[in-house]
Amino acid sequence: MRDQNIAGGSPEGEDIRKENRHFNRTPCSEGTHFLARRRLYEGVIKNFSRGGTYIETDGYFFPGQEVTVAGPFEGGGQESKLKGAVVRSDGRGIAVKFTQPV
């Protein structure tokens, strides 16, 4: 069974709700680019974990949409690329669940 934590529905924690999490999130503000629908987008990674990330970005994205995200996901700050799928889009950005382990 997973631990239940009180966490914000947005990076700023405005909408408080119970969420199940496998991994702890690490807040950040790191520029990124990601590929979706054969197009390159830009955004800002607001938090990340071993399981996923939240990216502030413009554009229309839908749950299940595949993306490839570039970011500092590995030790030493080296940029790496991870594949994932959009699990939520809230008008300010997207939550991505990684489909390959970090």
C-alpha positions in Angstrom: 0.0 0.0 0.0 1.2 3.5 -0.9 1.6 6.3 1.7 -1.0 9.0 1.5 0.3 12.5 1.6 -1.4 15.9 1.5 -0.1 17.6 -1.6 -1.1 20.5 -3.7 -3.0 20.0 -6.9 -0.8 22.6 -8.4 2.9 23.4 -8.0 2.1 26.2 -5.6 -0.3 24.0 -3.5 -3.4 26.0 -4.0 -5.8 23.1 -4.3 -5.2 20.8 -1.3 -6.2 17.2 -1.8 -5.1 13.7 -0.9 -2.9 12.0 -3.4 -1.1 8.7 -3.6 2.6 9.0 -4.5 5.2 6.4 -5.1 8.1 8.9 -5.0 8.7 12.2 -3.3 8.7 15.3 -5.5 11.7 17.7 -5.7 10.7 21.3 -6.5 12.8 23.2 -9.1 12.6 25.8 -11.8 14.5 24.4 -14.7 14.0 25.3 -18.4 13.3 22.3 -20.6 12.2 21.3 -24.0 10.1 18.3 -24.9 8.8 16.5 -27.9 5.0 15.9 -28.4 3.1 15.1 -31.6 6.4 15.4 -33.6 6.8 19.0 -32.4 9.3 20.6 -30.0 7.8 22.6 -27.1 9.5 24.7 -24.3 8.5 24.8 -20.7 9.8 25.0 -17.1 10.0 21.9 -14.9 8.4 22.9 -11.6 9.0 19.6 -9.8 10.1 16.1 -10.6 10.5 12.7 -9.0 11.6 9.2 -10.1 8.1 8.7 -11.4 7.3 11.9 -13.3 7.4 15.7 -13.6 5.2 18.8 -13.8 6.0 21.2 -16.6 4.6 24.7 -17.0 4.0 25.2 -20.7 1.6 26.5 -23.3 -0.3 24.4 -25.7 -3.1 21.8 -25.7 -2.1 18.3 -24.3 -4.3 15.4 -23.5 -4.1 12.5 -21.0 -2.2 9.5 -22.6 -0.3 11.7 -25.0 3.3 10.5 -25.3 6.1 13.0 -24.7 9.9 12.9 -24.5 11.2 15.3 -21.9 14.8 16.7 -21.6 15.9 17.6 -18.1 18.4 17.2 -15.3 17.0 13.9 -14.2 20.3 12.1 -13.5 23.0 12.9 -11.0 25.6 15.6 -11.7 23.1 17.9 -13.5 23.6 16.2 -16.8 20.7 16.5 -19.2 19.0 13.3 -20.1 15.8 12.5 -22.0 12.9 10.4 -20.6 9.8 9.1 -22.3 6.5 9.6 -20.6 2.8 10.1 -21.0 0.6 13.1 -20.0 -1.6 12.2 -17.0 -3.0 15.7 -16.4 -3.3 19.0 -18.1 -4.5 22.0 -16.1 -4.2 25.1 -18.2 -0.8 26.1 -16.8 1.0 23.0 -17.6 1.2 19.2 -17.8 1.9 16.4 -15.4 3.9 13.6 -17.0 4.4 10.1 -15.7 7.6 8.5 -16.9 7.3 5.3 -18.8 10.9 4.4 -18.4 12.7 4.4 -15.0 15.1 7.1 -14.0 
